Amino acid sequence: MTAATTAQPEPPPRVNPVAALFPGYFALVMATGIIAIAAKQQKIVWLAESLYLVTAAAYAVLVVLFAIRLIVFTKQLFDDLTSHAKGFAFLTIVAGTNVLGSASALIHGWWTVAEILWWCSLPLYVILVYSTLIADVLRHDKPGLGAGINGSWFLLTVSTESIAVLGALLLGHHPNDLLGFVCIAAFCLGLVLYLIVMTMVFLRWTFQPLEPTEADPPAWIAAGAVAITVLAGSNLLATRTVSPRVDRLAPLIEGLVTLAWATATFWFPLMVAIGVWRHIVRKVLLRYHPSYWALVFPLGMYGAATFKMRAVVKLDALEWVPKITFAVALVAWMAAFVGVLVQGARAARRSSTREVERPDH
């Protein structure tokens, strides 16, 4: 028997998990943090505090992993950041930072922590938005609309509105006219960005063939983006007694909040229908992927935003909506979290197997 016939095939090259880290993984922080806030709204304090711990721990771990990726795997990170398909997913870092700040203030009363996180989110927003946007505008080899745009583009709105959400909380705690102006500006800009992205995505959905592999969970951010707009506007309305600038614009803000809430509500049946078509009709296996946190977040945000809107516009008839949505969002969160644990266990088992099978030299 010759050496050629006994030679074993070369194993596929191993990809470092940090180098290939999913750009939108901070959606885990966003989803967990907003459900923690929703639990606080429902007066389930122990659950709110427990989920806050998970949120803070996930944020710390992800910051370390992304810092390692930035230092060690700079090229891979830059390629993702300047990609049409992946670049805007990095904006989950901005939104996750502001959701953690909001949870810190509302659950524990840690306003200094909230303010520090809000200030950190501002340069992150500028760097991440314009790195991707400029690269997408100026590059020559642009993909078609079908390959280039996806639900992660709605993070332009989510990240912008997250600045208004936490900023408005800080405005109510420490009134400041400039802060009020910044929050109103972010609230309005988020709506404009939503209209731009929704137009492109809607054209993509309705006039080009949709493959089940394309109808991924980030499409749910179409609803989440307007849901967080509802929360941003509602937080602003709550400050009208301490901010004359907000008080002057209160009727307009309330109208836009109503518009955003109606739009979020409108999208949920379509998102459910896409999910049924994808997994039941087209039989795409339902298995964990980090992008599923982009499904959990809109559910939690819709409930939390409706709770806040109902309080500021005095609409008691919607009292039942946050309760039901919170229960659904919590179930979805638990399913996704189990997926994280199972995926982690499998990765650890594979790593252990490789160590055992590695030949000694």
Secondary structure, 3 states (H helix, E strand, C coil): CCHHHHCCCCCCCCCCCCCCCCCCCCHHHHHHHHHHHHHHHCCCHHHHHHHHHHHHHHHHHHHHHHHHHHHHCHHHHHHHHCCCCCHHHHHHHHHHHHHHHHHHHHHHCCHHHHHHHHHHHHHHHHHHHHHHHHHHHHCCCCCCHHHHCCHHHHHHHHHHHHHHHHHHHHHHHCCCHHHHHHHHHHHHHHHHHHHHHHHHHHHHHHHCCCCCCCCCHHHHHHHHHHHHHHHHHHHHHCCCCCCHHHHHHHHHHHHHHHHHHHHHHHHHHHHHHHHHHHHHHCCCCCCCCHHHHHHHHHHHHHHHHHHHHHHHCCCHHHCHHHHHHHHHHHHHHHHHHHHHHHHHHHHHHHHHHHHHHCCCC
